[in-house]
Every structure is written in structure tokens, then in C-alpha cells.
Amino acid sequence: MKLSKGRLAFTLGLLFLINFMNFYDRQVIAAMGESIKREWLLSDSQLSGLTTAFILLYAVIGIPLGRLADVAKRKTLLAAGALVWSGFTALSGFAGNFAALFACRLGVGVGEATAAPTGNSLIGDLFPPKQRARAISIFMLGIPLGVGASNIISGMVAKSTGGWRPAFFVAAVPGIVLGLLALALPEPPRGAVDPHLAEQQESSIESIRTILRIPTMWWIIASGALFNLSMYALAVFTTSFLIRFHGLDIDYANRFSGGIYGIGGAVGMLFGGWLGDRSVRWGPGGRLKCAAIASFIAAPLVWAALQQPKGAYWAFFWIMLTSCVVLYVYYATVVSTMHEIVAPRMRGMAMSVYFFVFYMFTAIGLLSFGKLSDGLAARALAAGASVTESVSMGLHEALYVVPLISAIMAPILWIGSRTAVADHAKLHGTSAA
């Protein structure tokens, strides 16, 4: 299936926009977190629990949806997913209590679990290996830009309307439109640009077993679990941190958060795509080496951002923005490596297995992070701090787990870069030497 350059550009652009709204919608809950917390008197554990609910269902439902991405019409699956998550985003704005909002987040998780397996599967069959990291980086660009835009726009909507509910209604409409447009996407044959990798279709269980027999996948999954936990902790609590610790209002806190993720993440994502395709000259493990080096550099940068004193929000902004540039190199380099070690008809399932493990870990870890913040706040309160000071101190101290996680990721990714050589050779029938 040979597409014109124009049709390829349209397809990649539409996939980017769908992924943009995927992350825009899921970030609204974090952008409005402080307002929801105050209205319903929630703890940080409950606040993180709203995202945990989404993550858990996303992880579980992702396995069958990953299977569908390998055997069914991907454009239909993606269209249905966008309509479902947008509908539940709108319903979130009508939630009258914590339980109702919790249930709506579950519905959002079901819909959004379609985006990554189908999008990555389509890209794998439309772009050859030498262009794949850049194509994936454009698709994944929806992550930082979606998160950043959600923070900025949701904060502005909340300030202008005086409440958090309208932000969910604003988020829902574009996803519905994009869901209908997804039906216009092409449906290339599996393995269209990798004909030498044509293989028999395996059952779901056999596909999972095959994927988990690839050593590099274990290192990639381990890195993903850690990376996702740290990025969710930042995404969920950066706005709250800027409000509590640096004294910004909800509008400006979200503008700063949006700038950090939107600008820093976008630059890092595009740089990661360029670097990922350039690093092919280092061999099959080159992309993971780039990710390892980036993780090693990011750790002291995040630590330095957190070391900034109260009120130094501009210094925090610039250092954390730089951290995001480095952190976001991860996505394009690691995901494109998966395409190089997994056969075309198992790429959707590979993404779902990857997501299942790291989202389950993130769900538990994020809930634990909320409890850690609450526990440190309680300790500060017992030591004589005021209630306002204690919740600020608790969150500030808890965030130091992020640079620690980044430092741990570096050797994991480096080991994965070594095993990728043999795994690539096994799939492509070449010598690992």
C-alpha cells in the first residue's frame, strides 16, 4: 500500500492530533486537581487515586485492545476509542462527588487505551525503519503538547468561569470531532514496509509469550515502569507544587506547568526522534544508549529544580523545562527500538504488554506517592508547621523520588542497549556480531 507524501502527512498529522487530545483529556484532572481537592476536601492520596483508577483500567483493558490492533481495522478501533474517552471526559464535568468522578475516569481509561497500540501499529506499517523514530516522535509529540495545552487552557477556563467543571466540557469537543475523522485513516497491510518480516498470526497468549521471550523487552518494560511513574508524579503534582510551595494561583501555576511540558517536552520529543534515527549508526542498541544517557543527565537537573527556594518559580521553571527536554528523549528512542525487535503482527500487543506492566507499577507507585506526600505532611504538622506549610513541605519532599528514579533508569536502559543487538539479529536473521 503506497501512499503519497500528502496522504502520509495527513495520516501522521491526524494521529498526532488524536494523541494530543488523548493526553489533553487525561491531564485535565491534574490541572484542576487543587480546585477539586479544596471543594471535596480530598487528601493527596485521593487526588492521586483519581489518576490511579484511570491507569489501572487502562492497563487491564489495553491487552485485549492491543490484540485488536494487530488483527482488526485500526482506524475503526481508534475512532471508537476517541468517542468513548471524549464522552466520559464530558461526563466528568457533571460529577457530583468523588465516586462519580472516579467512575468517569475509568471510562476515560477504556477509550484512551486504544490510542497507543493502534497509532504505533499504523506508523510501523507506514514508515520504514530509517524514518520510524522521527515519525514516532511526531505522534508522541502529542504527549507534551497535549499535557502542556491542557494545563494552560484548563487553568484559563477555571479562572474565567470560577470553577473546574467547564474545563472538562472544553476538553471533550475536539476528541469527538477527531474520532469521526479517524475513519478517514488508511489501513495498510501488516508488515507493509517490512515484507521480510512476514509471519503467521499467533494467538494472544502465544504473542505475549513470544514478546516476553525477547530479553530487551524486559529491560524496556522495567525502564517504562520507572519512567512513567516519575512522569505521572510530575504531571499530577507540578501544578499543585507551584500553588502550594511557590505561591502561584491556579491560572499561573498551570501556565508554568504547561510551558514546562509543552515547550520542554516538545523540544525533547523532536530531538529524541532526530537523535534516535541518527543513533542507528551505533547499531541496534544505539537508541537505548541515547535514552540511558538522557536519564543520567536528567537526574541532577530535576534535583536542582526542586532545590530552588520558595518564590523562585522562574528558576524552577527554566531548570525543569530543561529537565523535560532531556527526559522526553526517552519516548522516540525506546518505542522505535521496540519496532526493531518485535515482528509487525505483534507490535500492537507488544505496546499493550509494555503498557500493562508499567501502568500497573505506576498505579501502585502513584498511590504510594500520594501517601508519601500525606505522610510527610503529617510529620511536618506534628513538628509544629501550620496546615498550609505542612502540605507544601510534604509534597516538596516527596517529589525528590523523581530524580532518584531517573538515576536508576540509566543503567537499566544501558543493559537493554546491549541485549538489543542479539534480539535485532534474531528477528532480522542477521549476525549479532
MOQUIQUI-V95268 format. One record per residue. N is the residue number from 1. RES is the residue in three letters. SS is DSSP state (2 for helix, 1 for strand, 0 for the rest). Layout:
N	RES	SS
N	RES	SS
This chain:
1	MET	0
2	LYS	0
3	LEU	0
4	SER	0
5	LYS	2
6	GLY	2
7	ARG	2
8	LEU	2
9	ALA	2
10	PHE	2
11	THR	2
12	LEU	2
13	GLY	2
14	LEU	2
15	LEU	2
16	PHE	2
17	LEU	2
18	ILE	2
19	ASN	2
20	PHE	2
21	MET	2
22	ASN	2
23	PHE	2
24	TYR	2
25	ASP	2
26	ARG	2
27	GLN	2
28	VAL	2
29	ILE	2
30	ALA	2
31	ALA	2
32	MET	0
33	GLY	2
34	GLU	2
35	SER	2
36	ILE	2
37	LYS	2
38	ARG	2
39	GLU	2
40	TRP	2
41	LEU	0
42	LEU	0
43	SER	0
44	ASP	2
45	SER	2
46	GLN	2
47	LEU	2
48	SER	2
49	GLY	2
50	LEU	2
51	THR	2
52	THR	2
53	ALA	2
54	PHE	2
55	ILE	2
56	LEU	2
57	LEU	2
58	TYR	2
59	ALA	2
60	VAL	2
61	ILE	2
62	GLY	2
63	ILE	2
64	PRO	2
65	LEU	2
66	GLY	2
67	ARG	2
68	LEU	2
69	ALA	2
70	ASP	2
71	VAL	2
72	ALA	0
73	LYS	0
74	ARG	2
75	LYS	2
76	THR	2
77	LEU	2
78	LEU	2
79	ALA	2
80	ALA	2
81	GLY	2
82	ALA	2
83	LEU	2
84	VAL	2
85	TRP	2
86	SER	2
87	GLY	2
88	PHE	2
89	THR	2
90	ALA	2
91	LEU	2
92	SER	2
93	GLY	0
94	PHE	0
95	ALA	0
96	GLY	0
97	ASN	0
98	PHE	2
99	ALA	2
100	ALA	2
101	LEU	2
102	PHE	2
103	ALA	2
104	CYS	2
105	ARG	2
106	LEU	2
107	GLY	2
108	VAL	2
109	GLY	2
110	VAL	2
111	GLY	2
112	GLU	2
113	ALA	2
114	THR	2
115	ALA	2
116	ALA	2
117	PRO	2
118	THR	2
119	GLY	2
120	ASN	2
121	SER	2
122	LEU	2
123	ILE	2
124	GLY	2
125	ASP	2
126	LEU	2
127	PHE	0
128	PRO	0
129	PRO	2
130	LYS	2
131	GLN	2
132	ARG	2
133	ALA	2
134	ARG	2
135	ALA	2
136	ILE	2
137	SER	2
138	ILE	2
139	PHE	2
140	MET	2
141	LEU	2
142	GLY	2
143	ILE	2
144	PRO	2
145	LEU	2
146	GLY	2
147	VAL	2
148	GLY	2
149	ALA	2
150	SER	2
151	ASN	2
152	ILE	2
153	ILE	2
154	SER	2
155	GLY	2
156	MET	2
157	VAL	2
158	ALA	2
159	LYS	2
160	SER	2
161	THR	2
162	GLY	0
163	GLY	0
164	TRP	0
165	ARG	2
166	PRO	2
167	ALA	2
168	PHE	2
169	PHE	2
170	VAL	2
171	ALA	2
172	ALA	2
173	VAL	2
174	PRO	2
175	GLY	2
176	ILE	2
177	VAL	2
178	LEU	2
179	GLY	2
180	LEU	2
181	LEU	2
182	ALA	2
183	LEU	2
184	ALA	2
185	LEU	0
186	PRO	0
187	GLU	0
188	PRO	0
189	PRO	0
190	ARG	0
191	GLY	0
192	ALA	0
193	VAL	0
194	ASP	0
195	PRO	2
196	HIS	2
197	LEU	2
198	ALA	0
199	GLU	0
200	GLN	0
201	GLN	0
202	GLU	0
203	SER	0
204	SER	2
205	ILE	2
206	GLU	2
207	SER	2
208	ILE	2
209	ARG	2
210	THR	2
211	ILE	2
212	LEU	2
213	ARG	0
214	ILE	0
215	PRO	2
216	THR	2
217	MET	2
218	TRP	2
219	TRP	2
220	ILE	2
221	ILE	2
222	ALA	2
223	SER	2
224	GLY	2
225	ALA	2
226	LEU	2
227	PHE	2
228	ASN	2
229	LEU	2
230	SER	2
231	MET	2
232	TYR	2
233	ALA	2
234	LEU	2
235	ALA	2
236	VAL	2
237	PHE	2
238	THR	2
239	THR	2
240	SER	2
241	PHE	2
242	LEU	2
243	ILE	2
244	ARG	2
245	PHE	0
246	HIS	0
247	GLY	0
248	LEU	0
249	ASP	0
250	ILE	2
251	ASP	2
252	TYR	2
253	ALA	2
254	ASN	2
255	ARG	2
256	PHE	2
257	SER	2
258	GLY	2
259	GLY	2
260	ILE	2
261	TYR	2
262	GLY	2
263	ILE	2
264	GLY	2
265	GLY	2
266	ALA	2
267	VAL	2
268	GLY	2
269	MET	2
270	LEU	2
271	PHE	2
272	GLY	2
273	GLY	2
274	TRP	2
275	LEU	2
276	GLY	2
277	ASP	2
278	ARG	2
279	SER	2
280	VAL	2
281	ARG	2
282	TRP	2
283	GLY	0
284	PRO	0
285	GLY	0
286	GLY	2
287	ARG	2
288	LEU	2
289	LYS	2
290	CYS	2
291	ALA	2
292	ALA	2
293	ILE	2
294	ALA	2
295	SER	2
296	PHE	2
297	ILE	2
298	ALA	2
299	ALA	2
300	PRO	2
301	LEU	2
302	VAL	2
303	TRP	2
304	ALA	2
305	ALA	2
306	LEU	2
307	GLN	0
308	GLN	0
309	PRO	0
310	LYS	0
311	GLY	0
312	ALA	0
313	TYR	2
314	TRP	2
315	ALA	2
316	PHE	2
317	PHE	2
318	TRP	2
319	ILE	2
320	MET	2
321	LEU	2
322	THR	2
323	SER	2
324	CYS	2
325	VAL	2
326	VAL	2
327	LEU	2
328	TYR	0
329	VAL	2
330	TYR	2
331	TYR	2
332	ALA	2
333	THR	2
334	VAL	2
335	VAL	2
336	SER	2
337	THR	2
338	MET	2
339	HIS	2
340	GLU	2
341	ILE	2
342	VAL	0
343	ALA	0
344	PRO	2
345	ARG	2
346	MET	2
347	ARG	2
348	GLY	2
349	MET	2
350	ALA	2
351	MET	2
352	SER	2
353	VAL	2
354	TYR	2
355	PHE	2
356	PHE	2
357	VAL	2
358	PHE	2
359	TYR	2
360	MET	2
361	PHE	2
362	THR	2
363	ALA	2
364	ILE	2
365	GLY	2
366	LEU	2
367	LEU	2
368	SER	2
369	PHE	2
370	GLY	2
371	LYS	2
372	LEU	2
373	SER	2
374	ASP	2
375	GLY	2
376	LEU	2
377	ALA	2
378	ALA	2
379	ARG	2
380	ALA	2
381	LEU	2
382	ALA	2
383	ALA	0
384	GLY	0
385	ALA	0
386	SER	0
387	VAL	2
388	THR	2
389	GLU	2
390	SER	2
391	VAL	2
392	SER	2
393	MET	2
394	GLY	2
395	LEU	2
396	HIS	2
397	GLU	2
398	ALA	2
399	LEU	0
400	TYR	0
401	VAL	2
402	VAL	2
403	PRO	2
404	LEU	2
405	ILE	2
406	SER	2
407	ALA	2
408	ILE	2
409	MET	2
410	ALA	2
411	PRO	2
412	ILE	2
413	LEU	2
414	TRP	2
415	ILE	2
416	GLY	2
417	SER	2
418	ARG	2
419	THR	2
420	ALA	2
421	VAL	2
422	ALA	2
423	ASP	2
424	HIS	2
425	ALA	2
426	LYS	2
427	LEU	2
428	HIS	2
429	GLY	0
430	THR	0
431	SER	0
432	ALA	0
433	ALA	0
